[in-house]
């Protein structure tokens, strides 16, 4: 296993937990260390337990684990919540001068660093910097060069003026010096190694936004909703530099209609939401498909149903994305499996939408959306981005797709199901489209023969895509193993890291991670070659397991986790061992 280090800060919502965690994660990244973060936060502005955890190593890390080496505790509950992950030698940093922390009981086998965070912050210029004091103390506890923290503080506060940056640097140093002077004999065994490597640190929502810009997206309409809002906030202020626009709509229904309008006007267009927003968008989704308009719709899944748990992990929207909407609606459903795949699958979603003039769902989830992870810059190689706008006609070719009287046929019956597309302003390309059934020119019709032709044409696009595109899963582990583990979405990284735990116990498995939900690869041969097949996912009913059972006509075993928390590598390895060893069909993680 990699020589990793695990750090966390916890307190109440409104205590600056998220920004503090990001500052430390950025400092580690700038020091040439790999970073993987996770968040536990309540769906409220103030109050309620919230925490930010950072796992870091000089080697690649892909998940969280059940271990904490250094904990910054702003409340007694923070210690209680994390006691199971603390161990002999863990360091707990807290402010004993605070009334709520005065009587905390730190176990004797752990290192007790009582630091007057608020008082030191006031000495540096303001109590608001108490968390930065704690970061300085953490630097000393881990022998981490505080200059790396300086760089992160400058990035975070630089737009507020140099004086604010210097105040925060001073606050960090006061924390560092306090530990040096008051705990010279403390048993601090941690030393964070640094490298000269250069990494990019970002989360899934940001990667989706970056992918949209790279793909040439020119219009984004959305309504704020956890955990999809960061897609919009990333785009705002950036997409404008590339000729694009961001519009905050009054609700999700308005957002998808605005995005539809922009797409009809010829712009690459996108909207993003979570499960409740998908519910509202479903009616327009049918219009998008029937009018054969290319549109990318991002669903960053969270715990449901109804309002559910807005800040907790789940992959419960799969059936809605596959089957939602009245009538039979052709669609594509892509599910990125890593943060950097959020970038590439967004680019691919735009290409598929325009090549096949079909709506594309991009299914991310909360765990991936809010997780910051490090990548080499080459993982986002803009020179490798290819843009395919599909079967677009111009003045030179449009005559091949007109009636004898010169009417353009935007819904022309074709062998591959894909009709010609004319952007507004193309001479001879004026046309209409409607949500009513229509003929080749887009005119409403109830002619039974034309109805069948249009339905078959729209469905034929999916069959064409199956022939032309590569929808293969990603593969890891031992390709010759008897046991097959199948998953989708953000579980991939955890599974790949779980391989190391399984190898230690001589458990060989083959992993298939499926980024294409529809259309998808036929896994029949892979299932037939395996002694046991286990499907891992974050929902209660095993929605993807149902899908692959239907495809292959074979029963699978299931590991379902639906407590609102993402899988951890060591936890998942144990679940897999138990499932393979047992006779039961299902494990509830």
Order of alpha helices (4+ residues) and beta strands (2+ residues): beta-alpha-beta-beta-beta-alpha-beta-beta-alpha-alpha-alpha-alpha-beta-alpha-beta-alpha-beta-alpha-beta-alpha-beta-alpha-beta-alpha-beta-alpha-beta-alpha-beta-beta-alpha-beta-beta-alpha-beta-alpha-beta-alpha-beta
